[in-house]
Amino acid sequence: MEQKKAEELIRRLAAALRGTELYSAAHPLVQRGIDAFTAAAQDGLKVTPSVVIGFIGDEVVVDGTRLPKGTASLIGFARDLRDRGIEKITLTRGLSRTEVGSLVAAFTDKGSPVPLPERLITRGVRNVTLGRIIVDDVSDDQAGIAAARRVYSTAVETAENLWNAAKAGDQPDPGAARKIIDGLARLVTQDRTSLMALTALKKYDNYTFTHMVNVSALAMAQARALNIDGPLLREFGFAALMHDIGKVRTPLEVLNKPGKLTGEEFDIMKRHVIDGAHILRRTPEMPALAPIVAFEHHLKQDLSGYPEKIGSRQLNLCTMIVSIADVFDALRSNRPYREGMATVRIRSVMGEQGNPAFNQVLLKRFVNLMGLFPVGNLVRLNKGEVAVVTAEHPTDPFRPQVKILMDPSGALIEDPPLANTWERDSRGEHPHAVVEAIDPESVDIDPLQYL
């Protein structure tokens, strides 16, 4: 966010909260304060999925940019929030005036024993998150993606341990799995952009474990978009993480075969859904959803797929969400027998008319959630430059914000500029346009270092 707009946003927030200390909630001045802050926040969220406001000492930081030290009243405002345990306010796209009103009302109730973040949740506020700043030994502009990378890397390592335990005949440790899910759930709620960018990377050593984590993250992102939160959100993530655990009993020559499976090999592969359900049902403290999703995730909406001949049943919502995440991540990942597909191509394959594999309403919501060119993807522009997507346009998926990393000759740009591909020049034309998504490995670029 531009510094001028960031300063305006903070002034509006301070004024809205200060007004409630002087007047009743229904007073016109309070209502105008809510209107002004809502307008400023929604304006900022047009060009970025989220805005993070942090309070460090007597300073205010917006999306990593420290604002100039303000007036005594603004310093007092920052101190008041910190005294109440609020070091960070995250606003996300979709923020409504009603939610801002609930935020302001929650701040006025100073006598309540219920913590502010919980009060917001009970009021139905989904696009404002209050919390504390986790200080990492990284620079401000890298804090978000660096923290997300650590959570993601730890999750992949733990997924490998869970897999190896199950493969050795032991029960996977639900406590270790919960730690993964707690970290991913926080990212889904507070920094979905960084997490989704991490899941999009294809240059990882072991597909099995990154796929487990990716499906969990993608499933929780879908669930969160349906306003599923708290313990149920984590249960969805847990079930998604363990959906393929039955493959520990699938022979490696079948699991990693580069060519098409024979009929007999496919029968062996299909057993993993039953094996997975058995493993999870026998594991103490395993959420009830986990074996259900392991059993159902290869069933289609018309109950074709496998396991076969299971009679009449209604697929679980978590199963339908995990199925979408599972296929999407599998199609975009590089495998020994094929290259990963671009997002545009995956949308076409998964969205084929009459395809009974997916719930079409959930699939459309997922496509909208991910965007045509998700944040963190590398793209080629109309003049031949290579860029990384840094933000999606709120209404036009074809025109994201990008950071241009390579010029048309393929040379890296020392100080990559930002470009809003939706902006027009003096002639009314778009000087920058996205032509296609490209594989980071083809140009040897790690897009995360530029976010």
Buried (B, 14 or more C-beta within 10 A) or exposed (E): BEEEBBBBBBBBBBBBBBBBEEBEEEEEBBBEBBBBBBBBBBEBBEBBBBBBBBBBEBBBBBBBBBBEEBEEEBBBBBEBBBEEEBBBBBBBBEBBBEBBBBBBBBBBEEEEEEEBBEBBBEBEBBBBBBBEBEEEEBEEEBBBBBBBBEBBEBBBEBBBBBBEBBEEEEBBBBEEBBEBBEBBBBBBBBBBBBBBBBBBBBEBEEBBBBBBBBBBBBBBBBBBBBEBBEEEBBBBBBBBBBBBBBBBBBEEEBBEBEEEEEEEBEEBBBBBBBBBBBBBBEBEEBBEBBBBBBBBBBBBBEBEBBBEEEEEEEBBBBBBBBBBBBBBBBBBBBEEEEEBBBBEEBBEEBEEEEEEBBBEEBBEBBBEBBBBBBBBBBBBBEEEBBBBBBBBBBEEBEBBBBBBBBEEEEEEBEEBEEBBBBEEEEEEEEEBBBEEBBBBBEBEBEBBEBB
